[in-house]
Amino acid sequence: MSDFIIFSIDVFASLFIVVLGIIVLATVIFYFRDITQTKHAIRRNYPVIGRFRYFFERQGEFFRQYFFALDREEMPFNRAERSWVYRAAKDVDRTAAFGSTQSLEATGTVMFMNCAFPTLDEDALEPSQVTLGPYCSKPYITNSLFNVSGMSFGALSKPAVRALSKGAKLAGCWMNTGEGGLSPYHLEGGADLVFQIGTAKYGVRDEQGQLSTEKLKQIAAHEQVKMFELKMSQGAKPGKGGMLPGRKVNAEIAKIRGIPEGKDSISPNGHPEIKKPTDILDMIATVRNATGKPTGFKAVIGAYEWLETLFSEINHRGIESAPDFITVDSADGGTGAAPQPLLDSVGLPLRESLPLVVNLLEKHGLRDRVKIIASGKLIVPSKVAWALALGADFVVSARGHMFSLGCIQALQCNKDTCPTGITTHSERLQKGLNVANKAQRVANYNKYIHYGAGLIAHSCGVNSARELSRKHVRIVQENGLSEPLDKMYENYQ
């Protein structure tokens, strides 16, 4: 026994010396590398020790998320919002105790005006059906309030797309393909699909990169594809096309998109065919005539004089020439990869752009003809209800559904290192994403968004969430007092 103990001590001592030797050798190597390199002043002036600065800088965002930030402090989504989504997706208790952690005095706070005589449960109604594309040969009729926003296969992993497709089918909502083309995994779950046409025309482009009517017809031949969305711009990078790093462009993605494998996929920053508002109507007519299905466009609103021209031209050409829907994306939208200046400083947030578009449509007599889809950080019932009250017919969310899949806001979407397997093509990391389990969570999340928005509507005295209007909402102003939405946006154009 004593011999074994002595032997063990010798082994551990030897291992300790070896490890210590490796550490000393690594320190010496790092020291000479640091004092001879010229790119980093900190490492040159403080060799070895200076490396810890970069390590802690990278780790800081994670420690702030879990240990230091308060429930309502984090960006882009705070812990309270993420926690609600997680609980809804898991179908566990979503109630809270001891009062709200949200301040009701901060400027911009949204407050719904409860009615003295709330809608009784027996009088509550499901959201009404809405028809998109009444002049199409194949209009789309749905009662879903909340849907999956555009996320491409390529930006998302294969199991993530499969889970979203299956979950959307279970929930009875639609799923937007994003601009990366139609993959088998979008079709697999059987959900209704909106095919997005980005500036690079992935999936519907000819050899010259132009829009192909033949390929449009092939896509439209899928019964699941219910609508087409022309993407003019998106919230995270208005004025910049989609960006998919080359390390994410594998053979399968390259084939679906019609692009070279392994090379960065950077879309043009605009549609070459669209130079003025009338060109939008021409492109929509081309797509709609080729497919027979509702067609609209998505845009971040900044300068908006072109909308006046667009709506006037619609009335000149005839009501049937109008886009069947407009997706209004907020300037604080999200994406896997975007330039910081565009993320931070370009475009209008939804609180300004959504009422502006709604009011302009009403001004030109087009509000009933053109449906409005709101997009931008609307991941909890109160924000969905707020958008409906402002005039949206539908709400779509990308990041909310990513949270329902298990996203932890690791902020690594552009690095192919997503720890939850959602935005990576690493098969090792994708193994953690169980498609059947996550599909059910997507459906649960969607169900409780509808339920929560309905709760708010019934408290306000209306029968369903689609009946909410601006008179039901007040917004806290700088003086600490609130003002009704209908007054705030009465003449907002």
N, C-alpha and C positions, 0 to 999 in steps of 0.2 A: 504493500500500500504506500509506504513511504517513498519507494522508488518511483511509483507512478506520479506522486505529488511532485517530486523533484524533476521528473521528466516534463510534467505539464508546465512547471515554472520555467524550465529552460526553453520550452517551445514558445510560451507567451513572451518571454524576455527577448527571444530571437525575433519574433514577429514585431514586437515593439521597436526594436532597433532598426529593423527593415523599414517599417512605416515612418519612423523618425528620420531615417536616412532619405527616404523618398521626399518627405516634406522639406527637409533642408535642401536637397537637390533642386526641387521645384522652386523653392524660394530664391535660390541663387540664379536659376534660369530666368525667373520672372524679374529679378532685380536688374540683370544685365539687359534684358529686353526693354524694360521700362526706361532705364536711363539713356538708352541709345535711340529709342523711337522719338519722333518729332511731332506726332499728331495730337497727343494729349498732354497738356501742361501739368495737370494734376499728377499723372503717373510719372512724368519725368522728374518733377520736384519731390514727389513722395513715393518712390518706388515700392512696389508690393502693397504697402498700406493704401495707396491711392486707388487700387483696384476695388477695395471695399465700397468706395463711394458709388461706383457704377452698379455694384451688386445691390446695395441698399436702395438706390434710386429705382431699379427695376422691381424690387420687392415692395416698395412703398405703397403702390396702388392696391396691392392685395391686402396688406396689413390695415390700410385705412378702411377698406371695405368691411373687414370683419371685426376690427377692434376699436377704431377711433371715430369713424363717422357716425353721427346720430341717424335715427331712422329716416328722417326726411331731408338729409343733407346731400346724399350722393348724387352724382351725375354720371351718365345720362339718366339712369333710373335709380331711385333710392331704395333702401332696404324695405320700407313699408310696402311699396308697389310690388317689388319682386316677391316678397313674402306672400302677399295676397295671391299672386299668380300661382306660386308653387302650391299653396294650400288648395286653391280651386282645382288645379290640374290633378292633384292627388286625391281629390274628393274627401278632404278632411275638414274639420271645423274652421270656418272662416270668420267667426265672431271675435270681438275684442272686448277687453274689460277696462274699467276705470277711466274711460274717456279717451278722446282722440288725441293723437300726438301731432295732429296738423293744426297749425295756428289759423284761427279764423279772422285775424287782424291784418295779415300780410297783404300788401297790394297785389291784386290779381286773383285772390282767392275766389273760387267759384262756390256759390251757395244756391241750392235749389229751394224754391219757395213751396213748402208743404201746404196742402189745402186743409181747411178746417173739416172737410168732409171727404176723406180719402176714398179711393176706389176700393170697394169690397172685393174679396177674393173671387166671389161668384160672378162678379161683373167684369173681371179682368179678361183681356183678350190677347191672343197671340198676335205678334206683329203682322200687319196687313201685307198682302202680296203686292209686289211692284213689278211692272212690266218695263223691260228695257228693250229698245228697238222696235217700237210698234209699227214702223214702216218696213221692217225687214221680213224676209220670207220665213225666217226662223227666230222670232223674238225669244227673249229669255225672261221667264217669270219666276220670281223667288220671293220668299218672305224672310230670308236671313238678314239680320242686321249687321253681323260681325263676321268678317271673312279673312282669309289668309292673304296677306299682301305679297307682292312680287319678290321672290327669292330664287335665284337661278340654281339649277343643278350645275355644280362647278364651284359656285360660291358655297353651296351647301353640299354635304356628303350624300352618298347614295342612301344610307339608312335614314337620314334626316328627311329627305324628300319622300321616301316611302312612308314614313310615320306620319308626315303632314298630309299626304294624300289619303291614307286610310283614315286618319283622324277627321279630316274634313268631310269625308263620306259619312262617318258616324254622326258628325255634328249637323249634317245637312247644309253646309255652307260651301262657298266656292273657294278655289285655290288658284292664285295667280302664278304662272310659271316663271315669272321673271324674264329677263331679256336673253337668257341662255339657250332658248330653244325648248322643244318638247321632248322629254326623255320617256323611256318606258316606265320609269319609276313614278312620274306624274300620273300616268294612266293606270298604274297598277291598283291603286286603291279604289277607283271607280268614282271619285269626286268630280263635281262640276269644275271645269277649268276655264280660266281666262288666259289666253295666249298673249303674251306681251311682245311687241315688236320694238326693239331698241334701235338705236342709231346704226348699229352694225348689221341689222336684219338677220341675226343668228337664227338658223332653222328655216328661214324663208328667203334666203339670198341666192342669187345666181352666181356664176363663176366670177363675175365682175363686182360682186358685192351689192348689186342692185336688188330691189324688191322683185320677187318672182311670183307672178299670179298662179302659176302651176303649183308651186310649193304651198302657197296660201290655200289652194283648193285641197291639197293633200292633208294639210293640218285640219281644215274645216270638216273634212270627211269623218273625223273622229266625233262621234256623238257627244262625248264628254266635253269637248271644246265648245263652250257656250258663247263666248265673246272674244273680241280682239281689242287690245289696248295699245295704242301708239304712244310710246314713251318719249316725250319731249325733253323732260329733265326730271331729276330726282332730288329729294331734300338734302342729302348729304353732300352733293356736289353739283349744284345747278350750273349749267354751262360746261360740264365735263362729262365725257362718256364713261361707261362702265370700265372697271379695271380688275382683271383677273390675273394674278401673278402666274408666270409660266410654270412654276412648280406645281400648280393645281391643274394645269391643262394636260391631262393624261389622254391616252388614245381614244377612249370612249367619249370624253367631253369634246375633244377635237373633232370627232366624227359628227356628233350631234350639232355642234356649232358651225362646222364647215371651216375650220381654221387649222393652222399648223400645230402639231403636238409640241409641248414643252416650251412654247414661246408666250410671252406676255400677251394677253388678249385685251387690247385697249380700244374701245369703241370710239368712233368720231364724237366730237363734242356737240354735234347737231346732225339732223337729217339733211344730207346734201340737197334733197329734192324740195325741202321746205325753207323758203326764204321770206315768206310773208304770210299773214293770216289766211288768205284765200287758198294758199297751198295746203294748209292743214285740211280744209274741206275737200280738196281734190284727192289727197291721200286717203282720207277716210272713205270717200266714195269708191276709190279703187279697191280697198280692202273689203268694204261691205258688198260691193257688186260681185266680187270674186267668191266670197264666202257665204253670203246670204245671212250673216249673223251680226248682232249688235256690235258697233265699233265706236270707241271713244278715244280720248287721249288723257295722258297723265302729265302734269306740269307743276313745278314750283312757281308760285306767282311772285314776281318782283315788280318790274315796270309792267303796268297793266293796260296801257292805252290800246295795245293790240287786241285786247278782249272786246273793246267797244267796236273796233273794225270788224272783228270776227262775227260778233252777234248781229251787226248791221248787215253784213254780207249774207248771213243765214236768212234773214228776213227778205233780202233781195232775191235770193235763189229759191226760197221756199222752205217751209218748216221741215220737210223730209230730208233736207241737206244737212241738218244739224247733227253734231256728234250725239250718239245715244247716251253718253255719260262723259263727265269730266272728273278725273281723279285729282283732287287738290292735295298736293304733298306739302308738308310743312318744312320750313328751312332747317328744322332740327331733326330731320330724318336720319336714318342710319344706313350703314352699308359695311361691307367687309373691308374696303380700302378706299380712302378718299383723301385729297389734299387738305391739310389743316386750314388754310385760309378760306376754302369753300365751306368746310364744316362749320366754321365759327362765324362767318361774317357776310354770307350772301343769301339773299332771298327773304321773304316774309314768313314769320311763323303763322301757324294755322289760325290763331286767334284773330289775325288781321285778314289773311287771305281768304279764309272760308266765307265769312260774311260778305266780303267784297265781291266774290264771284256770285254768290247767291243773289245779292242785291242787283248786280248788273244783269243777271238773267231775268229777274223780275222786271227791271226797267225796260228790257227789250221784249217782254212778253214770252219768254222762252222757258220759264221756270218749270212748267209741267212737262215740257218736251225733253229737256236735258236733265238727267239724273246726276246727283252729286255724290261722289265717294270721297270721304275724308280720310287722310292718312297722316300720321305723325305723332308718335309717343302716346297713343290712345290705348292703354293696355289694361285699364281698370274700368269698372262699370260707370263710375261718375264721369270719367272723361268721354266715354262713349255716349252717355246720355247728354253731356254738354254739346258734343258735336251734332247730335241729332236735333237738339234744341236750336242750334245756330242755323240749321237748314240742310244738313246732310241727309241723304236718303240711306246711305250705307257707310259703314266704317270698316277699314282694313288695317291689319297690323302684321308686321313682320316680326319685330323683336318680342312682342307679347307671346307669339306662338313659339319663338325660340326658347323663351323662358319655360313655357309649358313642356318643351322637350328636355329641359334640364340645364339650359344655359346658365352659367354662373357669373356672367359679365366679366370674363377673364380678359377681355379686350385683346384677343389674339386671333380674331377672325381673318386677318390679312397675312398670318404667318404660317398657316397650315399646321398649327400646333394646338388647336382647340382641345382642351382637356376633357370635354364631354362628348367629343366625336361628331359635333354638329357641323362645324365648318372646316373639317380636315379630311384629307384623303388618305391619311395614315390608317391602314387596316387595324393596327394595334389599338389605336385610340377609338376607332369606330365600334370596336367590340363592346364597349360599355353602353352603347345605345341600342336597347332592345326595342325593335320596331313595334311589336304588338302592345307592349306596355306603354310606350310613348304615344302611340296612336290613341289609346284610350284616354291618356292625359290631355292630349289636344282636344278631344271631344268634350271632356269634363270642363276644361277651361272655357271653351266656347259656350257650353251650356250655362255656366255660372255668370259669364258676361251678360248673356241675355236675361238671366234671372235677376241679376243686380240692377241692370238698366230698367227692368220692369218694376222692381221695388221702388226705385226713385220715381218712375212715372206714376205709379199708384199713389204714392205719398203726395204727389202734386195734383192728384184728382183726375188724371186721365186714364183711359183704359189700357193703353199700350205705349211702349217707348216711342213709337213713330209719331205719336200725337203730342209729344213735347214740343214746345215752341219757346221763343225768346222771352216771353212774358213769365215763364216759369223759373228764370235764372237771374240772379243778381251777382255783380262782381264788385269786390272791395276796391275802393279807390285810395289814393294817397292820403286822404284825410281820415282814413279808417272807416268811413261810411260806405255803404254799398249803393250801386246804381243798377237799375234793370237793364238787361241786354237789349230789349226792344228800343229803349231810349238811346243807349250807347251807339247802336248801329242804325238808327232810323234813317239817316241820310248819308251813310257811309259808302262812298263810291269813289 
